Amino acid sequence: MTQTPPLALDGASLSIADVRDVAVGRRPVALSDAARGRMLATRAVVAGIVERNDVVYGVTTGFGKLSDVHIPADKLAQLQVNLVRSHVAGVGPELPEIEVRAMMLLRANVMSKGFSGARPDLPELICAMLNAGLWPVVHEQGSVGASGDLSPLAELAVTLIGEGELHTSDGRRLPAAQALAHSGLLPVVLAPKEGITLINGTQAHTAVAALAVTEARVLWATAHAAGAMTLEALKGTPTAFDARIHDARGQDGQRESAALLRELLANSPLRESHRDGDPRVQDAYGLRCMPQVHGPVLDAIRFAEGLIGRELNAATDNPLVFDNGEMLSGGNFHGQAVAMALDVLAIAMTNLAVMAERRIDRLVHPDLNEGLPPFLSGDAGLNSGFMMAQVSAAALASECKVLSHPASVDTIPTDGSKEDVVPMAMGAAWKLRRIVGNVRNVLAIELMCGAQGLDYRRPLRSSAPIERAHAAIRRVVPPLGDDRMLSPDIQAIAEAIARREFVLVEGGRA
């Protein structure tokens, strides 16, 4: 078997797909030779500043509100260690492994740009930790997204100096020095500026964002498969997806959504069975307006992908070191760009959940489901069928609405009001992650109900893509006869969604 070559970090070419390959697929990583050369050049600039005892923020001064405090030369190394230790103040649940791995990758990649003034030793150690399956304990709460994700990144930084705790590839949680030693790695001793380099940046919330936007693509495609299956089960009409309608409006995402629905529904015998003599002129909005709602979701995903993709290779330290010998203080650590992308994506994904829940209700509602059994149960009354599945979907959709309130419009001044406008990007990140999970479960419920609806339309068959989706559902969940616990069924289909089993046709590839 051919081993995947290491991903070479150069600070310029990292993609969202690369992040997933390393965070989820465990692709090995290494620092490129070009990046090593750039880092050595700007490290020499920092060494010159220290030698001359110049007053430069973050190198020979305190931090934030304490930037006017000059630090003597014999205390500069301790200054960096104190900074890292003091900024470990996170609370709440731990970030999951894949998000921490993504954060580690992004932090190493940003240093490899050469604007940090750090030695190559730092990103090389992070790469070695990724390759060894080591990842730090990082808490979800405690970052406002400027001056970067200070606390989450500090929880990574302390492990590089042998403090804090690391998870290991065999499931243990060990003191960092012990875990590093077991993998044959040595902690670093921080040199001037390297502490602030490690914690100044947007890499925690951007890591969550990169993984979430990847899943959003999958859910967008899945929502079309689920919606098309529901349309078929309810004997709806695809007339509303005619290209002429969507060309007349001219919205890109809407046109692509309609085209995907047409491809999913093409050549359906079930559709042909009720084409003539159907008294309905048009379907309810949840069916008819899928392109008008799903389409803008695709537009939002692309907007988010653009901002997040650029941030993966952004220099977000402060100050930045340039190879001409200058060191400039600025604000590239401010997370407003990704925070806004996260908030937009949260609103978009919530709309997928809302539409799917309304379609679920139409499938189970005995007054709306076009002759299907009440709650899709053949013995309704004795059995409740999918009654509670719709209730769960309603709860999830409602929670998404609450979580879609934007975080990036809020601010609370920090650091003695030196940091007076902050973007709350980390809050936007974990909110979106929860919304993505909710949408996956709502779509799992719709697919489960839609498959049951198709079962009641037998012997008629749907289109080839929808029949593939039906088969994928039936591989993990049998039809519902007498009542049973539905939670395991929902989970099984949600896991199939995560495996991309409902990305059915070329136009809907994630």
N, C-alpha and C positions, 0 to 999 in steps of 0.2 A: 504493500500500500504506500503510495506517495504521500509524504508528509507535507502539509501546507507550509510554504516558506514563511518566515517571520515577516510581520508587517514592519517596514522600516519607517520610523517616525522622523519627519523632516520639518514639522511645524507648518506645512503649507498644503498638504494634499490629503489630509484625513477626511474621510467621508462618513456620512451617517451609517452606511452599510458596513464600513470598517469598524465602527463602534460596536455594532451588534456582533460582528464576527469575533471580536476580542472579548466583549462582555459576556455574551451568551455562548458563542461557539468556541471560546478559549483558544483562538488563534494566537500563536506566540508573537512577541513583539521585540523589537530591538531599536536602538538609537542609530540613525544613519551616520555615516562618516562626515557628510557635509554638515549635519547639525552639530556634531562634536566640534568641528573646526570653528563654526560660528560661536559656539558657547565659549570656547577657549579665548577667542578674540575679545568678547565683551567681558569675560572674567578678568582679563588683564586691565581693563578700564577700572573695574571695581578695586583691584589690587592697588592701582595707582592712587586712587582716592584715599584709601586707607593709609598708604605710605606717606602721602602729603598731609594727612589729617584734615582734609577738606570737610566743610560742613555740608553734608548731603543727606536729605531725608531718607530714613530707613537704613542708612549705612552707618552714619556717625551721630544720629539723633534718635530721640524717642519717637513714638508712633502716634498718629492721630492728633489729639489735642495736646499731646506731650512732644510734638515735633520741634518745639523751641528749646528742648533740653538737650544739650550737647553731651555726648557720652565719651569718656576718655578711652584712649586706644586699648588699654589693658582690659577693658570691659566689653569690647565689641562682640566677642564670641558669646559671652554670657548674655548679652542683649538679645541675640537671636534665639537662644534657647529659652530665655524667659518669655519672649514673645510667643513662641509656639506653645509652651506650657500654659500660659495665661489665657490663651484663646480657646482652649478646650473647655467649652461650657455648654455643649449640646445636651439636649434632653429628649425624652419621648422615645418612640419606637426606633429600632435600628433600620437604616436603609438596607434593602435586600442586596444580596451579593452582586447581582448583575449590575445594579446601579453604582455600587462602590467600585467595581472593576471598571466601569465606564468612566467614573470620576478619576480614577488613577491613570487611565490611559490619556484622558484629556489633559491632566496636569503635566504628565511627562511630555506630551506633544507640545504644549505651550512653552515649556522650558526649552524644548529643542529648537524653537524659532531663533533663539540667540539674543533676545531682548531682555532676558532676566538677569544676566550677570552672574549666573550660577555655574558651578562646575558640572561637567557631564556626569559626575558621580551620582548626582541626585536622580535624574531621569533614568540612568542605567540601573540604579537600585530599584526604582519603581517597576521598570520592565522585568527585572529578575523576580520581583515579588509576584507580578502577574503570571509569569511563566511557571512559578512554583506553586501557584494556587493559594497565595497568602493575600488576605484582605483585611483591612482594619475595621474595628468597631466604629461605626459612624452613625450618629443620631440624626433623626429626621428634622428636629426642630432646633432653632437657635441661630439661624442665618436670616438676615434681612436682604441679602443679595448685593450689599455694598458695605464696606470696601471689598466686595467679593463675598464668597461663601466662607467667611473667616473660620467659624467653628468647625464645620465639616472638614474643611481642608486642613485645619490644625490637627484634627483627629488622625488624618493620614500622616501629617508631618511628624507627630511625636513618635510614630512607629518607626520612621526612618532613623531616628536617633536612639532607637532601642527602648522606648517607653510606650505606655499604653498597651493595648491588646490587639492581637491578630487572630483571625480565624484561619484555620489550616485546611488543606485540601482533603484531609481525612476526617473533618468534622469537629476538630477540637478548637478550643478558644484558649490561647496561651499568652503569657506575657510576651511582648514583642521581641525582646532580646532573645528569649528562648526559642520562639518560633523561627526567627531569622537564623539562629545558630543551627537548628535542625535542618534547615534548607541550605546550609553552607554559605550563608550570607552574613556580612558584617554591617552594623549600623554606621551611619556617617557622623562625622563631627562637623557641625555647622560652621561655616566661615561667614564673614561679614556679608550682609544682605540676603543670605540664603534662607533665613527664617521667614522674612517677609515675602520672599519669592514663593515659598511653598504655600502660603496661606492667602495671598492676594490674588483673587481671580474668580471667575464665574463657573468653575468647572463642576461643582456639585449640582446646581440646578440645570446646567446645560446637559449633564450626563442623563438626568432623569428625562429631560426634554427629548434628547436624541432617541432614547429607547421608546418613549411614549409616542412620538410622531411616526415611528416605524410601525407600531401596533395600530395606530390610527388608520394607516393605509390598508392594513388587513381588514379592519372592521368596516371600512368604507365598502370594500368589495363584498364582504360578508353580508352587509345590510342589503345590498342589491339581490344577492341570492335568496335571502330570507324574504324580502319584499316580493320578489317574483314568485316564490313558492306560495306565499299567502294569496297573492292575486289569483293564481291558478286554483287554489283550494276554494276560493270564494267565487269562482267563475267570473272574475273581472275581465275587463277589456284592455288590451295594450294599445288601443287607438290613441290614447293620450301621449304615447311615447313616439309618435310619428315625427320623423326628423324635421318636417316642414314647420311644425309647431315651434320647435326649439331653435331652429335657424331663424325664425321670425323674431325671436327675442335676442339672440346673439350672445348669451352668457356661456362662456367656455365650459365651466364645470357642469352646467345644466345639460348642454349638448352631449357631453361625454357620459353623463349618467343615463340619459335617455338611450344613447347608443348601446350601452352595456345592457340595459333592460331589454332592448329589442333582441340583442344577441342571446340573452338568457332564455327568452320566451319563444324564439323562432321555431316554427314547425311543430307546434304543440297540438296533438290530437284532442286533448282536453279542451283547448280553446276552440277548435273547429266544431266540437260537439254542441256548443251553444252560441255560435256566431249568428245563426239565423233565428229569428223569433225572440231574441232577448229584449224584454221591454225596457231595460235600463238604457238611458242615453249616456250616462257617465257615472263613474264610481265616486266614492267619498274621497276627500282630500288625501287621507293617509295612503291611498292606493294611487289615485290619479296624479297627485303632485309630488310623487317621489323625486323626479328629476329636479323640480324647483326647490326642493329641500336638500336632497342628497348632493346635488350639484354644487351649491355654495360650500358644502362641507369639504369637497375636493379642493375648491379654491382656497379655503382656509388652511387645509393641510399643506398645500404648495407654498402659501405665504409663510407658514411656520417652518417648513423645510428650508426655505431660503435663509431666514434669519438664523436658525439653529445651525445649518450647514456652514455658514460663514463664521459663526462663533467658535466652531470646533478648532479653527486655525487662527484665532484672534490672539494677539498679544494683550493680555489683561492684567499684567503686573503694574505696580507703581512703586518706585519710579521705573521708567524704561531706560535701558542702557543701549547706547548706539556706538557702533564701532569707530566713529570719529572722535570718541572720547567724551561725548556729552551724555549727561544723565538728566532726563526730564521728568518732572512730576506732572501727572494728569489724572484722568478719571476713567481709564478703560476698564476698571474693575466693576463699574456700575452695570447692574444686570437688567436695565430697563428693556433692552431689545428683546432678549429671550423671555422676560417676564410677560411682555405684551403678546408675544407669539403663543405662550402657554395659555394666557387668558382667552385669546381668540380661539384657540383650538378647543379649550374647555367648553366654550359656548357652542361651537360647531358640533362637537361630539354629543353634547346634551341634546341637540336637535335630532341626531340619529336615534337616541334612546326614546325620545318623545314620539317620534313617528312609529318606531317599532312597537312601542307599548299600545298605541292606538290600533295598529293592525292586529295585535294579539287580542285586544278586546273585541274586535270585529269577528275574529275567528271563533271565540268562545261564546259570544253573546247570542242567545237563541233568537232574538228579534232581528239580528243583523247578519247572521252567518249563512244566508242563502241555502237553508234547508239542511245544514249540518246539524248533528245532534247537539242539544244543549251542553255547553262546556266540553264538547267533543267526546262525550261519554255515551256509549250505546245503551246504558242502563241508568240514565240520569235520574237523580232522586235517591236511589239506593247508593249510587256512586256520585261523587262530586267532580270527577274528571279533572280538567285543568283549571277549575275555578281559582284555586289558590296560586297557581302559576301566574295568572294575570295579576293577582294582588301583589305578588313579589315584584313583577315587572313595574307595576305602578309605584311601589315603594322605591325601587331603584331609580326610575326616571325622575321622581320627585327629589330624591337626594341629589341627583345630578344638577337639577335646577338650582338648589341651594349652593352647591359647590361651584357653579359657574359664575357666581359673583366675582368680578375681577379683583385680584389681589394687587395688581400693579398700579392701581390708582390710589392706593393707601400709602401712608408714610408716617413714621414716628421718628423724630430726630434721635440720633445716637451719638456716642463718643463726645459728650459735652457739647452737642450741637455742631461739632466740626463736620459730622456726617448728617446734614440737616434734611436731605431729601433721599430717601432710600426706596427701592422698588419692590420689596417683599417677594423677590423672585422664587425663593425656596418654597414659600407657601403656595405660590401658583403652580409649582412643580408637583408637589405631593397631592394637591387637589386634582390636577389633571390625571395623575396616575390612578387615583381612586375612580374618577369618572371613566377612564378607559376600562377598568375592571368591571364597572357597573354596566357599561354598554355591551361588553362581551357577554355578560350574563343575560341581559335583556334579549340580545340577539339569539342566544342559546334557547331561551324560552320560545321566541317566535319560531325558530327552526323546528323545535319539538312539536309545537302546536300545528305548524304548517304541514309537517310530515303526517301528522295524524289526520289533518283535513284531506290531504291527498289520498290517504288510505281509504277514506270514505267515498272517494270519487272513483275507485276502482270498479271495473277493469280499465277505465280510461287512463291513459298515460299522459304525462306532461312532456315538455321538451327534453332533449337529451341532457343539457346541463342541469336542469332541475331534477331530473331522475338520478343523475350522479349525486347531487346533494342529498336527495332522499335516501339513496343507498348508503351514503356516508353516515347519515343519522342512524339508520337501522343497524349499522355495524356496531354501534355502541349503545343504542337504546331501543328496546323492542316497543311495538305498539302498546298503547295503554288499553287494557281491558278493565278488570276490576281495579279499584283504587289501590295505589301503592305510594310509597314515599317518592316524591319527585326531586328532592334535592340532589340525590346521586345522579339522576338523569341530566339535570341542568349542568352539573359539574362536568359530566362526561362530554356533553356537547360543547361546553365552553373550552374544554381542553382540545377538542377537535378544531375549534375555531382558531385557537392559538397555534395549532399545527398547520394552519393555512389550508384546511381541507375544503373550505367554501370559497376560495379564490378560483373561480371555475373557468373563466375564459380569458383570452388574451387581453381584451380591453379592461379587465378587472384585476390584472396582476398587480400585486403589491410591490 
